[in-house]
């Protein structure tokens, strides 16, 4: 059978039996094929399998224009871009057409004149689906000319035509997206008068350029994205336009740590050579993901802005790089991401969260540190007994409680006796291991709950216990320039040094 893209003229196209479809019919029929075959056109979209993807499929089966409504970093644009997979691989257009004219139903003067002149010998051009996607970020400076078009005086002068001739029009991005998909990101940021120019296109297909009116039935699937705060509170989408968007689909952040981890691992840009040098445990990955979950519910973080999935992706990359840098400095061939390496993710947090007024007063660094501490606190009880239970027993006067009932007693007593543990950021793994083993009861605690853990895993868990006990205010933790200092809580309060950060200066319960 002759390859359809080898067809070069209108006459050959007619003889081939090719049937043109509207872009919405094309997407609908191709989606049906995917569903029947059990294949997924929305590749790499994790966490939307039971929510956003089915909503989108219903909208496309209904041949609707779509509004994706959600906070930043919720894959709204990616969903729109994936729709390209539902287009035919190639479609025929009239050669030289700026707006992808259907050879069987041309709408531009250029295409009509060409067919009138050449008939069945009219040349055909085949357009790949990747070229049938248009996208524009809505900003206040976007004009009608950008989106729809304008009169081109230079073209008029060169062709010696007056401004009333259709041939002098310079088409904008929307007409050029004819027979394809067009996306406007952050539609509320588009000026109201520009939005008014859009809704008649959605409804009637009319284009008016500087008083020059065309009846041009454009064949486009429109996809819009918006932040729900802009959309509902500011009312920035004009009512007539909103009324013509048939399906509004709510996006969301990952609903579980597992989903969030899968997204991060898929999207993180980590080189193979880094992964060969640096191991990262499931526990550390969970702490990184938990930071985003804590931030989305934190009183100091602006919920209207949202906390993008890009936060954990950047944090994951920085955690790997922090361990890699330490290994390079110490000339170690292999290492792992230690708890102390998580301080390297702070720049990823401060740059990705918007703070409310109270958060600005605390400062982005302080808020980020406390989010990390809160994440450790939340996850600690999933690995070890809840220290809060021990504190409550002590506060109720149950001093006769046996030591084995409080698995942390030996550790806290070691610090209470005036001992101090310093863990340096650029410390060799072997040196860190020796320092951790020096803490009474620390290794025994880990082996009690994780008897099958190897040496590296045990060491990481030992360090995790120290950070966890600090998060629950059973010991003190200070970050001083190049090290983390663990001490007893009371002594630390008496001898609090200036210019240092102590994560229990702010009660962790204040961030709950």
Steps between C-alpha positions, in 0.01 A plus 500: 500500500627846410629707794237768549760772565637444149178648358599832346187644336135562581392258227709217643357574843143468368580167332660363817167508680638721777225646720555820692375531858477787742782503753258422783365197310854394422600513869181325604545209258868456582422507872240226451768288329736552795230405751402189306866397465570567868778747422557831678539816290594705809845355558703594807205654684513345849225529761219603264395149396171512692430873495629746239562255215145351504356853522710603201400192301131573563548859384679391181236238424245781534705715259539775760737788545672458838608710797755339734457665839774450758800637688848524351694183438196278446585387143227709336714596200641149474147358477427741216822414316428128530180549299721523192528120525131479411542677167553316171868468418458707181224707343491652150490878451513729200867573428601849612199545728578688823195358675512130405209519253306178455538413128132397488371808690741793460427817698781740405512706183843357417369140504181580310690690230756221468230235452315722252821540300638142512198279571604139562863596445497717812810404702447329836722532807494248787520638856627287789300502824790662687445810284132518586546626853504866599566639847504848649568618855246767585674818613365856524693603189340238272304676224219411262758514221708230674205265535277574203691717255541847355523692175851480357571834328827376351323206337232738370763729350699219340188339349348842415178410678272710719446424864156349431654205316527176697844435355653783706410333830779364715345211692558457873575179686135390528420490125839334445385229742201417278428124492706455815520565874550846646587558867490824699677465834386712797198638316396735789814706434372584153340843479120494492483666157725227359280231653197662334675455166526128574147402593351573159765278343392217731133551420477625140843480340486869411823697486501880492828680436493880515145504370572248224253220571558148379273201523770247578372181670822400674525135605685503834493323835555773760666414831534760774680482835436711807573529870178451702567808712529720192200333342257511791609796711634753254238411240755552225336267249224699333160337529428454126833321453450284810156403373647371174754269664295184529712293743679628810740241644652531847862392534670419831828423671607138568276344761761263643872494571537202264350693209713802577813284513417344163459847343828624648700198384351529152568872466826548692797572274765285667796371299585132495848572636340668804281198570807275480677710761207590727234274653179651632279301733125470484481672838687810381283514187191496721633782717555713188146434376355565845644853489259588217206348688591699811542820299156467341342497846730746674359824638805696383473388136257667260245234408366712214837476327537127557813288539610362166616143442814670370597564864560133577662441159754778566547386859568142388762621252664720765509217755682276251740783412570580868611140557695499172685819597599349836623183330705702251659710776587187698602303190250224584382272221158436652281661763138542598275797566526558875250694706750786522502519119136606512615848600606522137134504391427829680567714188243287316243577769559873542470554126182298458271615782308826522460622856216690664583808711575298816729274300688799361557617858649161590711501187508245217804317640342456842171381349682255271702359790188449705321332208789254478487446876123448488544243222751308710262518795207369294694208351695407813201329661463280192843350571538519878276527811341838557723702738197709592362198686814485714478873576135466606584214735778704655275804539235293677753401767554142389872511579499134597464402135760239413781600266399241243160669477678818388734397215654849487603518868860389448548753218351799681693407820826504300430858398372593846839395640662789313601314183479671163499366143627709207425379147686698234343558158809398302591213731620167362251216534737297719554794740127562527444134574749509791334809649152346479616181671633712787145586613385253763196295402474640147620195308315266737174686438532470122592131518204435728252626244697424181711190568550423129631847406854503362770735630414793271128468561554477875723807499241704310228387740723597794536849361124508432432417866703803613311732268171343607573543871592861430175553311316371807705728731671217688848621404632821350620555144698802383628574152826693531678584175653167394342259745191379684539496877287266714489567878270461794200732486542685831872568461441627149241746620741636765794529261320606184762656274435808289479482123399135492183325400334265744204308370335488841516876551159492338292230659426244227142492625467862387527370144245220538 
